[in-house]
Each structure stands twice: as C-alpha cells, then as structure tokens.
Amino acid sequence: MSMEFRTLAASADDEPFLRELLRDVRAPEFLQLNLPEAGLAQLMDLQYRAQKQGYEQQFPNLESTILWVGPYRVGRMLLSETVDSMRLVDIALLTAFRGTGIGSRILESLCQRAREAGRPLRLSVRRGNRAINLYTRIGFVMRGDNGMDIEMEWGGREAKPAVVGEPGSEEGSCEPGPNGSYFRGLRGTRAIFRPSVGAPLVLRLAAVTSLRPDRDTNVALGDSFALTFESESTVTLPQGVYLLEFEDGYRMDTFLVPVALENGLATYESIFNRMHRKATVSERSGTLAEGAESMSGFHVP
C-alpha cells in the first residue's frame, strides 16, 4: 500500500502530537511493568523531556519535521546536517501508518538530498531492529557496532554489510559503550558527571541491576539494566541529561534521576530499557520496520 504524505517544519503547536507519538512508539516497552495509567503517563512525560533535551544537546542544529497524511500528523523526522555529512537522528511513525511505504520513500528522498549535497547520510540503529533490513535494501552499509547500536552510512566508501541479529543480550560486547557487560566491569569505579552549568560531580558506580519484569511471549527483554550511582553529599543534582565520563575515558550523555538522600549519601539512577514488542506475522511483512522502537536515533534511557 502506498500513501501520499507531505512534510512541514515542526512548531510549538506540534508538541501534543509529539508526546502522543512517543507514547505510541515507547509505551509497549513498559507493558510488563504493569503501571497504572497515571504512572505510565508520568513515565512517558519523563521519557519525552529526556529525549527532547538529549537530542537538543547532542545536535544543536537539529532540523525537526512533521510528516502529514492529508489533515493528519502521522510521524516526525529529525535530521542534523553539517559541512561534512547528514545524519538521520530519528524517524518515527504512528503504528497505524507503518508498513505503508512512507518510511522507504522518506529514506530515498534523504539519499537523493545527500547525493545532491555530495555528503554521506548516516544513522544509528538498535542492533536487532528490523529497520536494518530496510536500510540495507536502500544501500546503507555498516560503519561500526558497539554491541548495542549499529552505525550505518549511505553514499560513503565501500564497507562490510550489516549484521542482522537479535537484540543485544546482557552478555554482549565488553567494548566501551552503553551495554550491560561494559558497565558491570566498571562497578566500584568513579564517574564524572558534567552539568551544562556549574562544577562537575564525581559519583561512584555502585551497582548494575538487570531489569527483569514478568515477561510474556510478546515482549523481549533485550539488554535492559539500571545503573546506580552514589556520592557523599548533603545535596543532590536535579534530574536531567548529563555528560558522563568514566575513568577509562569513555564519554556519553545519560539521563540521571536522584532517588534518595539519606545519612549524607546521595543515590542516583540511570535506566537503559531495551525491551521491545516482538513483531506479529502481519508486521513482519511490512515495508517499514514495525515494533516498539523508532527506526533510528540517539537513545536516551
């Protein structure tokens, strides 16, 4: 099935839709937590604010576009363009509009734009996401794999093909990167949190805890875990996105939440949720990658 669509620059009027879209895309990951509606709404609001802040901090020149079919908003696309390359930061469609060919046509138009600009088009996609098949079919090749996310590029030099596999397990690569095995090797070590304003704070990685909610046949856990940090302090950092640097020099942006302040010890948590809804038989036949995740993007826990 093919469907006509158009694109318009996002505005403040689109925020209610973007919140609805995030819930449509991400809420299935949290089904097994059995949260009440109010709790799920609060969690989705937290996810929305963290994602928005993370994107804006990492990609200051972000181009945000809303996808329309007739009078209806159906998705959004985030693109970052520099003098050297173009990056598809994120593309997401409402469930009802996946498998309609919109995703393929958007990617093809972006490839044409990259060709005309003479720049490679790059993206990052969760390992095991079925969107990899779509990207490979269009001509993207793999540039890197940190055990959790695959870096892909269109229009660059020849490279090895992408490896399509299951979502990363907690026993995955120990190379630096946002995966459980790497963080477990850092337990007890220090990490530096650098806020956008103010002095950095040194915290200790106290625990790495696997997220193991009750599961059913429609939900795959993936490499889901929580990081617990501690610091001797009488005050806590506010929740938000921070630049995190470990002793081995690895850096990443992470969303940090204060969870306790007792007896001069401040405790924080950062959650990496890799749960996703498995595809049904009908979904596997779609042309656009379907499931709980958006097709690509910077992943904020």
N, C-alpha and C positions, 0 to 999 in steps of 0.2 A: 504494500500500500504506500502510495506517495502522497504527501500533503504539502500544500503551499504554505510558506512561512515568510515572515519578514523580521528584520532586526531593528531595534531602536536603542539609542543610548539610555542607560538606566538613570533614573532620577529618584528623588526622595519619595515620590508617590509610589514607587515600586517596592518599598520596604515591606509592607504587609505581604505581598506576594512572595518576596524572597524568604521571609520567615516560613510561609506555608510550604515553599519548595524544599527548604532544608528539612522540615519535618517529614515531608513525603519521602525524601531520599534517605534520611538518617534514622527515623523512628524505628524501622524494622530491626535495627541492630540492638535495640534495647528491649525488645519484646519479652525476653526471658527474665528481665529484672522485675517484671510484674508490678510496675509502678502505678500508683493511682494517677488519674488524669492530671491533677494539679502538679504532682511530682514530675510527670513526663513533660508537661508544659514548661516547668521551671528548668528542667534539664535541656530542653530544646532551645530555650532562651539563652542559656549559658553557652551552648554549642554555637548558636548564631553569633553572639557577641565575640566569642573567642575566634571563630573562623574569620569574621569580618576584620577584627583587629590584626590577626596574624597575616592575612592577605595584604592589608594596607601597609604593614610594617615591612614585609619582605619585598613587596612590589609597589614602590611609591608612584610609579607611572601607570598604574593599573587601568585598563580600559574595560568598563563593565557594560555589557549589552544584554538587553532583554529580548527573548525570542517570542514572537507572536504568531498565532494562527487565527486569522480573522480578528475578532474583537477580544481574543483571549490571550493572556500571558501563559506560555507553556514551558518556559525554561530560561536559563541565563547562561552567558559565556563570559569568562574573564580572560583577557589577553594582555600580556606585557611585551612591549616592543622596545628594543634598544638598537644602537647602531650596528651591533653585531649579529643579532638574532631576534626571533619572535618566539614567545613562549605561551602555549595554551595552558593557563594556570588551572582553569576549571571549566567544565561544561556539564550541565545537569538539566534533565527534562522531567516533568511530571510523569508519573507512572503511566497514565493513560496515553501519553504521546511517545512512549518508547516503542521501537520496532516499526516506526512509520517511515524511516528513511531520512528523517531530519538530521540526525547525527552525522550520517555519511555525507550528506550534502554540505553541511557546515564545514566539516573537515576538508572536503575537496575545495571549497571556496577559500579556506585559510591557506591551503597548499598553493593555490593559484596566487594569492596575495603574497605569500613568501617568495614564490618564483619571480614575480614582478619586482619585488624589492631586492632580490638577489641575496636573501638571508635564509638560513636554515630555520625550520619550525620545530620546536622542542616541546616535550611534555614529560610528566612523571605519572606513572600509573601503578596502582597497588598490584603486587605480584599475585597472580591468580584471578584478577579481574578479567572477565570475558571481553572487555573492550580491547584487550591486546590483540585479539583476532582481527577486529575491525581495523586497528591501526596498522597492523602488519599487511593486511589486504590492500590498504591505500598506499603503502610504500614506506612506512616508518620502519627504522631499524633500531636495534638496541645499542645504547652507548654505555650503559652501566647498570649494575644491580647491587644494591646494598643489603640484599637478603629480605627486604620488605617492599621496596619500591623499585620499579624498573624505569630507567631514563631512556627515552626514545627520541629519535630525530628523523625528520623528513628533509631531504634536499641537501644533506651533507655527504661526506665521503662514505665509501662502502664499509659496512661493519657486519659483525656476526648477527644472525637472526635472533629475534626474541625467543626466550624460553617460556612456554606457556605451561604453568603448573598450578598446583593447589595453593591456597593462601598460605603464607609463611607460618610455620609452626614455632612454638616457643623454643624448640631445639635447633633453630635455624642458624644462619651465619653469625660468627662472633666478630666480624669486622665492625668497625665503628659505624653506628647507625641506629635508628630507632627500632631496635628489636630486643626481645626479652633476653636472649643469650648474652648480648653485649652488656646490657645494664646489670645482669646478675654478676658479671665479672668485675663490676665496679662497686659492689656493696661494701660499705665502710669507708669509701674514699670521699674526698671533698669535691664539691662542685661550686662554681661561682655563678651567681645569678646577677645579671647586669640589667637594672631597670633603665628605661629611656631617660629618666631624670633621677639624679641622686647617686649615692655611693653604692658600689656592688656589695652583695651579701654572700658570705661563704656558708654553705649548708653541707651537711653530711648525708650521703645516700644511705639511709638506714635499712630499707627493705625494698624488695621487688616481689610483688604478690600477683600471682596469676588470677585472672578473673574467670571464675568457673561457675557461672549460674546454671540452674537447671536448664537442660537443653532439650529441644525436640528435633525431629528429622528435618525441619525446615530452616534451622539456624546452625551455622558453622561458627565455631569459636574463633578460629584463627589465632594469631599471636596477640592475645589481649592480656594486659597487665597494668598494675598501678605502681608508680614509684612513690616512696615515702621518704621525705627529707626532714632533717631535724637541725635545729640551731639553738644554742643557748642565748636566749634573748627575752626581754620583757615586752617586746612589741612584735608585731607580725607585718610582713609585706601584704599589701592588698592583693586580691586575686587579679590575675591578668597575664598577658604574654610577656615572657622574659627571655633574654638571650642567655642560654645556659652553656657553660664551658667546663668540661671535665679536665682532670689532671693530665690526661694524655693529649690534650689539645683539641679534642673533638668539640664542635660547637653546634648548637641547634636552638631553634625557638620552641618554647614549650609553654603551655597554659598551666599556671601554678595556682592552687587553691589552698588557703590556710584552713586547717581542720581542727587545730587545738592549740591552746596556750595554757600550760599547766606547770607550776613549780619552776618557772624560769626557762622552760623548754618549749619552743615553738615548733609545731609539726605542720608540714605541707604535703600535698598530694598532687600528682600529675597522672592522668589516666590515658592509656593508649588502648582504645577499644577497636579491635579488628574484627568483631563479629559482623556477619553479613547473612542476609537471607539467601538460601540456595535457590537456584533457578528452577522453575517448573518446566515441564516438557514444552509447553507452548512458548515460554520465554526463550528457551534455547534456540528457537527457530527465528527469532527476531534479528533484524539487521543492526540494531543499536544495542550495545551492551545493556542488559537489564539486570536489576537487582537493587540491593540497598545502597550501593555506593554510587557516587557520581563517577563519570568516566575517567577523570584525571584530576590532579590538583595537589596543592600543598596540604598535607594532612595535619590538622591541629587536633590534639586529643580532646 
